[in-house]
Amino acid sequence: MNIVDDVPKAEHDSNPVTATEQHVELTGNVLTNDQQGADRVTGGPVIAGTFVGTYGTLVLAANGTYTYTLNPADPDFTGLKGGGNGVEHFTYTIRDADGDTSSATLTLNISNLNDPVTLGGLETNGGELTVYEKHLIDGSAPNAGALTQGGTFSVSAPDGLQSLSVGGINVVTGGVVTGVGQSVTTPLGNTLTITGYNPATGVVSYSYTLVDNETHANADGTNSLHESFTVTAQDSDGSSTSGSLDVNIVDDVPKAEHDSNPVTATEQHVELTGNVLTNDQQGADRVTGGPVIAGTFVGTYGTLVLAANGTYTYTLNPADPDFTGLKGGGNGVEHFTYTIKDADGDTSSATLTLNISNLNDPVTLGGLETSGGELTVYEKNLIDGSAPNDNALSPSGTFTVTAPDGL
């Protein structure tokens, strides 16, 4: 009697799903279309194992189930570039209980999607960095270290970064890092530097140094100016994106403070002098000649002459009716509002206050201190005298009375 063995028969397999960087895992069972024969093996006939392919790894179990895991970082996969396709072939073998074998191939489709290039960390409201003019050497709060600020942003190019430019600095050219450590002078005269780039993480680090004060076009309350740098990235298959790295430059606005003078103006001390800028903050946007809006200002009791450099002279008018109206011992106050304006138009105002006093002046007489008397008459000039002279009998004279506070 001839007994014919029932040998296994493996059939080629495939998977209806394509592995991509968005769908890295494929699963299935190679036994679905195979014939195991009569001599079945408990646990399954497949010779199990882990198989490293071109783009990923296949784990195959004895019962025929498998899991294929794509490695998107594999150079062979990234080499497909966006939109490129590949194929994995894995040969597997089934063996029955009496040792008969059969082999077939599992074929898996691979696709590198045309992934977009993306930028992260360039969407900060108000700018990615902020620098302050007040920290300049001629600013209101000098701090050289604070003039340089640094930050980072990220670039993602799953299909391979081909080029990256930041404000005219070529950070990556032809897939090669070329711009780390490079600096450029910006259109506003400041300095942008690329301080680092990590190809593994896509993180770009940079710094910005404020060199001098800027003209803030919208003065009088709008105190921020932005300097922007275009960021452009392109991957290996031509996909590209762009963004903007923005630096916020905060204006150093002037700040006028109220002023006074330690001396009181009186009829004996009619002139007061000083400088209103002594306690003011001019800011970084200084004006040649001085920031004060100069002028001559008529007050209640006198006149103030104010110069652009802040110096002033106040001259009291003791004859002014308002001053004499104070009477002896009376006091008054002058208030003068002044304004300082910087080079880009920011203004600030304050008040100069001056004290006025009408001294309690004495009443004085003059011309009554003549030795021997103020007038002399002679009896001889009488009609019966030895030298009659009617005119000589009525001599005249004068004296003065001074009453500064009013007679």
matplotlib code that plots the C-alpha trace (Angstrom):
import matplotlib.pyplot as plt

x = [0.0, 1.4, 0.7, 1.2, 2.3, 0.1, 2.9, 2.4, 2.1, 3.0, 1.6, 2.9, 1.4, 0.9, -0.8, -3.5, -2.2, 0.9, 3.4, 4.1, 5.5, 1.9, 1.1, 4.2, 2.8, 1.3, -0.2, -1.5, -1.2, 0.9, -1.0, -4.3, -3.8, -1.4, -2.1, -0.7, -1.3, -2.3, 0.8, 0.0, 2.3, 0.9, 1.4, 1.8, 4.0, 5.8, 9.5, 9.3, 11.8, 12.6, 13.8, 15.4, 14.3, 15.4, 13.0, 11.9, 11.6, 9.2, 8.3, 6.8, 5.2, 4.8, 1.1, 1.6, 0.8, 3.2, 3.9, 6.0, 7.3, 8.5, 11.4, 10.8, 14.3, 16.0, 18.3, 16.9, 13.4, 14.3, 16.2, 12.9, 12.2, 8.7, 6.3, 8.9, 7.8, 9.6, 8.9, 10.0, 10.3, 10.4, 10.8, 9.2, 9.0, 6.4, 7.3, 4.9, 5.3, 7.3, 9.7, 8.2, 8.7, 7.5, 8.5, 6.9, 7.4, 5.6, 5.6, 4.9, 4.5, 6.3, 5.7, 7.4, 4.7, 5.3, 5.5, 5.2, 8.1, 7.0, 8.4, 7.7, 8.4, 7.9, 4.3, 4.9, 2.5, 4.5, 7.7, 10.0, 12.5, 12.2, 15.1, 14.9, 16.5, 16.7, 19.6, 21.8, 24.8, 22.9, 19.5, 17.7, 18.8, 22.1, 22.8, 25.1, 24.3, 20.6, 21.1, 21.7, 18.8, 18.6, 15.9, 15.2, 12.8, 12.4, 12.3, 10.7, 11.4, 10.6, 11.7, 15.1, 16.1, 17.8, 18.1, 17.4, 17.8, 17.3, 17.5, 19.9, 22.1, 22.3, 22.1, 21.8, 22.8, 22.5, 21.6, 24.9, 25.0, 26.9, 25.7, 26.3, 28.2, 27.5, 26.2, 24.7, 24.2, 20.4, 18.7, 18.3, 22.0, 21.8, 23.3, 21.6, 23.6, 22.9, 24.4, 23.5, 21.6, 20.8, 20.0, 18.7, 16.0, 15.7, 16.3, 17.9, 19.3, 19.9, 20.7, 19.9, 22.0, 20.6, 23.4, 21.8, 18.5, 15.9, 13.5, 10.0, 7.8, 4.7, 5.7, 3.6, 2.5, 3.3, 6.6, 7.4, 9.2, 9.6, 12.5, 11.6, 13.7, 12.4, 12.9, 12.7, 13.1, 13.0, 13.2, 14.7, 11.7, 11.1, 8.4, 9.0, 7.7, 8.5, 8.0, 9.1, 11.5, 10.3, 12.3, 10.4, 12.4, 10.9, 11.4, 13.2, 10.8, 11.7, 10.2, 9.9, 9.7, 8.3, 10.8, 11.2, 13.9, 15.3, 15.5, 12.5, 12.1, 11.7, 12.1, 15.6, 16.4, 14.5, 16.3, 16.1, 18.1, 18.2, 17.9, 14.7, 16.5, 18.4, 15.9, 14.4, 15.1, 15.9, 15.9, 18.1, 16.7, 18.5, 18.3, 21.4, 21.1, 18.6, 15.1, 13.3, 10.8, 12.3, 10.4, 9.6, 6.7, 4.9, 3.8, 1.8, 4.6, 7.4, 8.8, 10.5, 13.1, 13.6, 16.3, 16.4, 19.2, 16.9, 18.5, 16.1, 16.1, 13.0, 12.9, 10.5, 8.9, 8.5, 6.3, 3.8, 0.4, -0.1, 3.2, 2.5, -0.9, 0.7, 1.6, 4.3, 4.9, 2.6, 3.5, 2.7, 3.6, 4.4, 3.7, 5.2, 4.5, 7.3, 7.7, 10.6, 10.6, 13.1, 14.4, 11.6, 8.8, 8.0, 7.1, 6.7, 5.6, 6.1, 5.7, 8.3, 7.1, 8.7, 8.0, 7.4, 7.5, 6.8, 8.9, 7.5, 9.5, 9.9, 8.7, 11.6, 12.2, 15.0, 16.4, 15.7, 19.1, 20.9, 23.2, 21.9, 18.5, 17.0, 16.3, 17.9, 16.2, 17.7, 16.1, 18.2, 16.0, 13.0, 11.6, 13.1, 16.3, 19.7, 19.2, 15.5, 14.7, 11.2, 12.2, 14.8, 12.3, 10.6, 13.3, 12.1, 13.3, 12.3, 12.4, 11.3, 9.1, 9.5, 6.7, 7.3, 4.2, 2.1, 1.9]
y = [0.0, 3.4, 6.2, 9.7, 12.4, 15.6, 18.2, 21.9, 24.5, 28.2, 30.9, 34.4, 37.1, 40.8, 43.4, 45.8, 48.6, 50.7, 51.6, 55.3, 57.6, 58.3, 54.6, 52.8, 49.4, 46.7, 43.4, 40.3, 36.4, 34.6, 31.4, 32.8, 31.5, 28.6, 24.9, 23.4, 19.7, 16.8, 16.8, 19.9, 21.4, 22.4, 26.1, 26.7, 25.6, 29.0, 29.2, 32.3, 35.1, 38.7, 39.9, 43.3, 44.7, 47.7, 50.2, 48.4, 45.2, 42.2, 40.1, 36.8, 34.3, 30.5, 30.9, 33.1, 36.4, 39.2, 42.8, 45.0, 48.3, 51.0, 53.1, 56.6, 57.7, 54.9, 56.5, 54.2, 55.4, 59.1, 58.5, 57.8, 61.5, 62.8, 60.9, 58.1, 54.4, 51.2, 47.5, 45.0, 41.3, 38.8, 35.1, 32.8, 29.0, 26.7, 23.2, 20.3, 17.7, 15.3, 18.0, 18.9, 22.6, 25.2, 28.8, 31.9, 35.7, 38.3, 41.6, 44.9, 48.3, 51.3, 55.0, 58.1, 60.7, 64.2, 65.6, 69.4, 71.4, 73.1, 75.8, 76.0, 78.8, 81.7, 82.6, 84.5, 87.4, 90.6, 89.0, 86.2, 88.5, 91.9, 94.3, 97.7, 100.9, 101.9, 99.4, 101.3, 103.2, 106.5, 105.0, 105.5, 102.1, 101.1, 97.4, 96.1, 92.4, 92.9, 94.3, 90.8, 88.4, 84.8, 82.3, 79.2, 77.9, 74.5, 73.3, 69.9, 68.4, 64.6, 64.3, 65.8, 69.4, 70.8, 74.5, 76.8, 80.6, 83.0, 86.8, 86.2, 83.7, 80.3, 78.0, 74.8, 74.6, 71.5, 69.5, 70.6, 72.9, 76.0, 79.0, 78.3, 81.2, 83.6, 87.1, 89.8, 93.5, 94.1, 96.8, 98.8, 98.5, 95.8, 92.3, 88.9, 85.8, 82.1, 80.5, 76.8, 74.2, 70.6, 68.5, 65.7, 67.9, 70.6, 73.3, 76.5, 78.9, 82.6, 85.9, 89.5, 92.5, 96.0, 98.4, 101.8, 103.6, 103.4, 105.9, 104.7, 106.1, 106.2, 108.2, 109.7, 106.4, 103.7, 102.6, 99.4, 98.9, 95.4, 94.2, 91.1, 88.4, 86.0, 82.3, 80.0, 76.2, 73.7, 69.9, 67.4, 67.1, 70.8, 71.3, 74.6, 77.0, 80.4, 82.3, 85.5, 85.9, 89.1, 91.2, 93.8, 97.0, 98.9, 102.7, 104.5, 107.4, 110.6, 111.2, 114.7, 115.2, 118.2, 120.9, 123.6, 126.1, 126.4, 130.1, 132.4, 135.4, 138.7, 142.4, 142.1, 138.9, 139.2, 136.6, 132.8, 130.3, 126.5, 123.6, 121.6, 118.6, 117.9, 115.3, 114.2, 111.1, 112.0, 108.4, 106.9, 109.0, 112.2, 115.5, 117.5, 120.8, 119.6, 118.1, 121.0, 122.9, 126.4, 129.6, 132.8, 132.4, 135.3, 134.4, 136.1, 138.0, 137.8, 136.2, 132.8, 132.3, 128.5, 127.2, 123.8, 122.5, 123.0, 126.1, 128.8, 132.4, 133.7, 137.5, 138.9, 142.3, 144.0, 146.7, 144.2, 145.0, 141.3, 141.4, 144.6, 143.3, 140.7, 143.5, 143.2, 139.7, 138.2, 135.1, 133.8, 130.9, 130.7, 127.5, 126.9, 123.7, 122.6, 119.7, 117.6, 115.8, 113.2, 112.5, 110.3, 112.5, 111.1, 113.8, 114.2, 117.3, 118.5, 121.6, 124.1, 125.7, 128.9, 130.6, 134.4, 136.6, 140.4, 141.2, 143.3, 146.4, 149.4, 152.9, 155.2, 159.0, 160.6, 164.2, 164.9, 164.3, 167.6, 168.8, 172.1, 171.7, 171.3, 175.0, 178.3, 181.7, 185.1, 187.8, 190.3, 189.8, 191.1, 194.4, 196.1, 194.0, 195.0, 193.5, 193.4, 190.7, 189.3, 186.4, 185.2, 184.9, 181.8, 179.3, 175.8, 172.2, 168.6, 165.2, 161.7, 159.0, 155.3, 152.8, 149.7, 148.0, 151.1, 154.4]
z = [0.0, -0.9, 1.6, 0.1, 2.6, 2.9, 2.7, 3.5, 0.8, 1.5, -0.7, -1.3, 0.8, 0.9, 3.0, 1.7, 3.8, 2.9, 5.7, 6.0, 8.6, 9.6, 9.7, 10.8, 11.9, 9.6, 10.9, 9.4, 9.2, 6.5, 7.1, 5.9, 2.3, 3.1, 3.2, 6.4, 5.4, 7.7, 9.8, 11.8, 14.4, 17.8, 18.2, 14.4, 11.5, 10.8, 11.6, 13.9, 14.1, 13.9, 10.5, 9.7, 6.4, 4.4, 6.0, 9.2, 11.2, 10.9, 13.9, 12.8, 15.2, 14.8, 14.4, 11.3, 12.9, 12.1, 13.0, 10.7, 12.2, 9.8, 11.0, 9.6, 10.6, 8.7, 6.0, 3.4, 4.2, 4.3, 1.1, -0.7, -0.2, 0.0, -2.3, -2.9, -2.6, -1.6, -1.1, 1.6, 0.8, 3.6, 2.9, 5.5, 5.8, 7.2, 8.4, 9.4, 12.1, 10.0, 8.7, 5.3, 4.5, 2.1, 1.6, 0.3, 0.3, 2.3, 0.3, 2.0, 0.3, 1.8, 1.0, 2.2, 2.2, 0.9, 4.4, 5.0, 6.3, 9.6, 11.9, 15.6, 18.1, 15.8, 16.7, 20.0, 20.4, 20.5, 19.2, 20.1, 21.8, 23.6, 24.1, 25.9, 24.8, 28.5, 28.8, 26.4, 27.8, 27.4, 28.5, 31.7, 33.2, 31.5, 31.5, 28.8, 29.5, 28.9, 25.4, 24.1, 24.2, 22.9, 21.9, 19.9, 17.3, 15.6, 12.1, 11.1, 7.7, 7.8, 4.2, 5.0, 5.4, 2.4, 3.2, 6.0, 6.0, 8.9, 8.1, 5.3, 7.2, 5.4, 8.4, 6.2, 2.6, 0.5, 3.6, 5.3, 8.4, 7.3, 9.3, 13.0, 14.5, 11.7, 12.4, 10.3, 10.8, 10.6, 8.6, 11.9, 12.6, 15.3, 15.3, 14.6, 15.4, 14.8, 17.9, 17.2, 15.3, 16.3, 13.2, 15.4, 17.1, 14.5, 17.2, 16.0, 18.6, 18.0, 19.7, 19.0, 20.2, 20.4, 19.4, 19.5, 19.9, 17.1, 15.7, 16.9, 14.1, 16.2, 19.3, 22.0, 23.6, 21.1, 22.4, 20.6, 17.3, 15.6, 13.6, 11.6, 9.9, 7.3, 8.1, 5.1, 5.1, 2.2, 2.3, -0.1, -2.4, -2.7, 0.0, 1.7, 4.4, 5.8, 9.0, 10.7, 13.7, 15.3, 17.9, 19.9, 20.6, 23.5, 23.4, 26.3, 26.7, 28.6, 32.0, 33.3, 37.1, 39.0, 40.0, 42.6, 43.6, 47.2, 46.9, 47.3, 45.0, 46.8, 46.0, 47.4, 45.4, 42.1, 40.0, 40.4, 38.3, 37.9, 35.5, 35.1, 33.7, 36.9, 38.1, 34.7, 32.6, 29.1, 27.7, 25.0, 22.1, 23.1, 21.3, 20.4, 22.3, 24.8, 24.9, 26.6, 24.5, 25.1, 25.5, 27.5, 29.9, 31.6, 35.1, 37.8, 39.4, 36.8, 33.7, 33.1, 30.3, 29.7, 27.4, 25.5, 27.8, 30.8, 32.3, 33.3, 34.7, 36.5, 37.0, 39.6, 38.8, 42.2, 40.5, 39.3, 40.8, 41.7, 43.6, 45.4, 46.1, 48.3, 50.8, 53.2, 54.4, 51.8, 49.8, 46.4, 44.1, 40.4, 38.4, 35.0, 33.0, 30.8, 28.3, 27.2, 23.8, 22.6, 19.1, 18.0, 19.4, 22.8, 25.3, 29.0, 31.0, 34.6, 36.6, 37.9, 41.1, 42.4, 45.8, 45.9, 49.0, 49.4, 52.4, 55.3, 54.3, 56.7, 56.0, 55.7, 55.5, 53.6, 53.6, 57.3, 58.6, 57.7, 60.5, 61.9, 60.3, 56.9, 56.5, 57.8, 58.0, 59.1, 61.2, 59.4, 56.3, 58.2, 57.1, 60.1, 60.1, 59.0, 55.6, 54.7, 52.0, 51.8, 49.5, 51.9, 54.7, 53.0, 52.0, 50.8, 50.9, 50.3, 52.0, 50.9, 52.3, 51.1, 51.8, 49.6, 51.0, 50.3, 52.1]

ax = plt.figure().add_subplot(projection="3d")
ax.plot(x, y, z, "-o")
ax.set_aspect("equal")
plt.show()
